[in-house]
């Protein structure tokens, strides 16, 4: 979650933010589209954040306030060599000469007491949090006179939780945005100080929207913080009746359920990109990752071969979308003079624009199909539970 009292679903365990943002890189651009306010005296700020999403906010604070310390998650092993890697926030803080603290926990265990002591010793006026990844107890939230502010990537109270961006896209929301809230002990339930909306593009992926909201949230925080410290802003309580939840994602949730409408599955593909990634299992049993897809209400020039089920097809080379109506059935559709794979859904069709076969690289759907002549008329299916469980551990 980007707000509330925690930034990951389980403290000390699997960090959903680390998994997701390992595949999302925010462009290294320290120039934000906002004129940073310069108060008469700079506020002493402690920043808490970990992934790329948090970097624009840290850069904004370094440009406008006195950042006296940065708290971030401990270095984690990554890559094929399993080498220790510092978080993006740690790298930026180190380059700026800001002291960095990396407690395992601020709530329990051997690091909690020393971590809280270090925080208090910095004497912050305010704490700013953006995708930190640790549970923050009340002692931390109350360690600064102006409280702890969170940069949350949704228009609260909609999408409280760890994956607001993915849930917004999957639900078909027309817009998303950023909220600056004062953190309390609830799950993104604190009062809102400022909000800013932005439209969600019709083909925008979660990764692309994450990049935009990282910059938008940083700019909003830079505008909001001086006025908050000056006492010019009054927080607004969230309406719990309007709240929706955005729980963290698991790898298995990327699986495509072909019984759903094509419009929902097109959003699913966008919401799962880049992590955990949308996937299905091809007729040969291999995992097929779908990187980009288009929903089609009534495709024309659908072609199937003789492998199609007689109950589903009127015959080979059928030219009607009803020819292969069984969910998961693969057909060919002519698009821009080329044959593309289209998959029957609960309603409509999903054209696979970019896909990646097991062991291969992402490629346009028409190119992928050239070496797989048996696919048309066959079925894409969900894997057995045992196979899905094994893949989740990978």
N, C-alpha and C positions, 0 to 999 in steps of 0.2 A: 504494500500500500504506500501511497505517497503522503498520506495524512493520518490523523488519528494518533494512537500511541505507539504504533509499530509500523515497520516498513517491510516486514517479511512475515510469512505465515508461521514459521517456527524458529525461535531463537536458537542459534547454535547448531541448527540442522541444515537441511537443504535450503539454500537461499534462492528463491525464485527470481529475485531481481538480478542476481549475479548470472543465472542461466540466461535470462532474457537479454540483458544488456551486453552480454558477451558477444551477441550478434548485432548489436546496434551501436554504431559509432557516431557521435555527434560531431559535426564539422568543427575543426579547431578555429573558431572565429571569435575573438575576444571583443569585437565591436558589436554591441547590442543596439537594436533599433529603438533607443530611448535615451533621453538626456538624463544622466544620473544626477540626482539631487545632491547637493553638497551642503550639509547642515553646518551651523556655526562651529560645532564640535563633533568630531566623528564618534559614532557609537562603538563600543567595544563588543565585537560580535564573535561568538563561537559558532562555527559551522559544522554540521553533521551531515555527511553524505558519502556515497561510495561510487556509483557507476557513472557512465558518461552523461546520463540525464542530469546529474547534479553539477556538472562542471560549469555550464553557463551561469548558474546561480552563484557559484563560488567566484567566478571571474567578475561578476557584477559587484559582489561585495568587496573584493580586493580593489576594485576601481573606485569605490564610493565610501567605504567604511574602514574601521580599524579591525581587521580580522586577527584576533589574538591567539586563536587556536583552532585546529581542525580535528574532528573525530571521524574516523573512517573504519571500515571493516579490515580485519587482518589480511595480510597478503595470502593469496590462495594459489594453489597449484593449478595450472592450466596448460593446454596444448599436449601434443604427443609426448614431449619430454617431461611433462608434469613438473615444470619448473615453477618456482614461486614468482608470482607477479603482483606488483603493487596495484592498488585500485587507481582508476583515472584521477580521482580526487586527491589521492596521496601524491601523485606525480605533480599535479598542478600546485598543491600546497608546498611541496618541497622546493619546487622551482622558485616560488615566491618567498621562500625563507620563513614560512609560518610553521610553528611547532605542530607536530602531528602526533595524535594519540590513537592507539589501536587496542582498546580493551576487548576481551572476548565477550564481555557482558557488562551492562551498567545496572543490571537488575539482581543478579545472583552470582555466586561463585567468588573465586579469589580476586578477580579483577574489579568487581563491582565497587568495593569501598575505595581502593586507590583511584579508580576512574572518576568517581564522584568527587573525591578530594582534589584531583587535578582540575576538574571542571570548575569547582568553586574557587580554586586558587587563581584562576584566570580572571575572576571578577567580571564576568560578562554583563553588559547591559541587556543583551537579548541573545537568544539562541535561534539559529535558523537551520531547519532540517529539510533535506531533499533526498528521498530514497536512501536513507542511511542503512537500514537492514537490521537494526537491533530494537528490541522492545525498550521503550523509555519510561521508567517509573516516575511517580509523582515527584520524588526528590530531584530528579533531573529537570523536569518541566518547571519546577519552582526555583531553579537555581539562578535565575536572572530576573531582575525587577520587572522587565517588560515581557517576560514569559518566553515561550518557545513557539516560533512561527513555522508553519509547514507549507511547502510548495507542493500542492496536490494537483495531479494531472486529470482533473475532471471538473465539471460544474456542480459542485456539491449543492445539495445532498445526494445528487445522482451519482452513482458508482463510487460508493465507499469501499475501499479494500485495495488489494494488492495489484489488480490488473484492470484499472479503469479504462485504459485506452483500448485494449482488446475487446472488452465487453461493450464499449460504446459502438465500435465498428460492427461487431457481430449483431447487435440489436438494431442496426440501421439508423442510429441517431444522426440527425442532420448536422449537428454541431457538437463540438467538445470545447475544451478550454482549460484554464488554470484557476485555482482558488488559493488564496492566501488565508490560512486559518490559524487561530490560536489553538495549540494542541491541548487536549485534556486526556483523561485516562481512557476514553472510549475509542471505538473503532472509527476514526475519521469523523467524530461527532462534535468537534470543537466549533466555537462560533467563527463565522466567516468575516474577514476583514475587507477583502476585495476579491472580485472575480473578473475574468475576461474571457469572452467566447470567441471561437473561430470555426468556420464551416469545415466539415470533413469532406474531402474530395471524393468524387464518385468512385475512383479507383485507388484511393490512398490506402496504403498498408499501415499496420500498427507501427512498424519501424519508422516509416516516413512521418507519421503523425507524432511519434515520440520525439523525433528531432525538432519538429516545429514547436511542440509544447514545451520542450526544454528551454528554448530561447524565449518563448512567450512568457513562461512562468518566471524566468530570471528577470525579464524586463518589468513585469508586474511587481515582483518583489522589490526591485530597485526603486520603483516609484512609491510603493506603499510604505516601506520601512521607515523613512524619515518622518512621514506624517504620523505613523503609529507611535513612534518614540516621542514625537512632539505632542501627543495627546489629541490630535485632530480627527481621529477616526474612531467610530463606535462600532464594535463588532456586532454582527447580526446572528442570532441563534438560528440553527438549522431547523427546518420543519421535518420532524421524523416521519410524517405521513408521506413525504415525497422521496424518502430515502430508498435507494436500491443498492444492492451489494455486488461487488466485483471480486469474488474470491480468486485466489492465486490459481494458476493453470498448472496442469500436469501434462507430461509428454503425450499420454494416451488421448488427451482431449483434442489433439490435432486430427484424429481420424475422421474421415469423411463418411457421413451416413447418407447414402444415396437415396434413401426414402424421403429425405427432406426436400423442399422446393429448391429449384435451381437458384433463385434470388438469394435465399438464405445461405446456400453453399458458396456462392460467389463472395458474400460478405465473410463467411467463415475462412475462406482462403486468405483474404486480406487481413483478417483479425489475427490469424495464426502466424503471419509473416513478420519477422523472421523466425521467431520462436513461439511455440514448439514446432511450428511448421505443419501445414495440412498434408495429409497423406492418405493413400488407399493401398490396396494390394492388387497388382495386375493379374491377368489370367494365368501367368506363369508362376505366381506365388511370390513375386518380388515386391518389395516396398516401393511404391511410386510416390514421390513427393510432388505436390502441385504448388507451384510458386505464383502462378497467375492464371486466372480463369474468367470467362465471361458467361453470364446467364443469358440464355436464349429462350424466348417464349415459344416460338414456332419456327424451328429451323427448316430450311428447304434443301432439296437435293441431298437428303440423307441416303447413304448407301450402306447396305450390309451385305455380308456374303452368305453362303449357304449354311454356315455353322449356326445361324440364328435359330432360336426355338420356334417351331411352327406356330405355337400358340401366341408368339409375340410378333412374328413377321409375316407379312403377306407374300414374301418371296424375296429372292436376292435382288439387289439393285433397286430396292423400293425407293420411291421419291416422296413418301409421306412420313411426317414425324411420328405417326402411330405405328410405324413398322417395327420399332424396337422399343416399346414403351416400358419394358420391365426395368425398374430402377437398377442402375449399375451396368446396363447393357451399353456396349461401346458401338458407335457408328461413325461413319465418315460424313463430314459436312464440308461443302465447298465454300471457301472464304478467300477472297482476293486471288482467285485463280489457283488455289492450292487446297489439298484435302487435309482436314484437321480432325483430330479425335473429338467427338462429342459424346457425352455420357448422359443417358436417360436418368432423370431424377424423379422424385415423388410427383413433381409437376415441372414441366419445362426441361431444358437441356443445359448442360454445363460444357462449354467448349474449353478444352485444356490449351491455354495459350503458351504457357511455359511449364515444363515438367522435368523431372529428374528420375531416371530409372536407378535401381540399386547399383552402386558401384560406378555410376556415370556422372556426367555433369549436367547442369540445367541447360535445356535447349528448347527451341520453339516446338510446339506440339506436332506440327507437320513434319519436322525433321525427325523427331523421336519416332513417329509412326512408320517411317520408311523401312526401318529394319525389323518391323514387327507386323508382318502381314496377317497374322492369325488373330490380332486383337479385334478387328471389326466383327461384331456379332457375338463376341465373348462377354463375360461379365467381370466387372471389378467388384470385389467382395471385401468385407471386413475380415480380418484375420481371426482365427480361433483365439479364445481367451488366453490360452497358454502362450501363443506366439506374441500376443500383445503384451503380456506380462514380461516376457523375456526382453522384448524390444524396449520396454520402459526402463530396464536396468542398464541398457547400453549407454 
